[in-house]
Amino acid sequence: MVGGEAAAAVEELVSGVRQATDFAEQFRSYSESEKQWKARMEFILRHLPDYRDPPDGGGRLDQLLSLSMVWANHLFLGCSYNKHLLDKVMEMADGIEVEDLPQFTTRSELMKKVNR
């Protein structure tokens, strides 16, 4: 019955992934494209076990959602944040593959061009 046990384990895993995805879907912003949402959902799901709210509250999930928005805003919109925060979210997102990212020019880069 090893095959039956393996099939049950796979079904349980698939069910867990489906539940996590359904849970995360409630946090999608109406303005996020499918590409942006898939990347941010991967960020959320990757760290969800570490940011579950304790029974007495505490806002850990809110913190994770905020970090996911910082990461997505930096990546897709070119928003800038303080170095410590950006370092943290970039480390958390390490290994998440996102293709065809927009290229942004920073204010400092623009000022260098103007002052030449």
Secondary structure, 3 states (H helix, E strand, C coil): CHHHHHHHHHHHHHHHHHHHHHHHHCCCCCCCCHHHHHHHHHHHHHHHHHCCCCCCCCCHHHHHHHHHHHHHHHHHHCCCCCHHHHHHHHHHCCCCCCCCCCCCCCHHHHHHHHCC
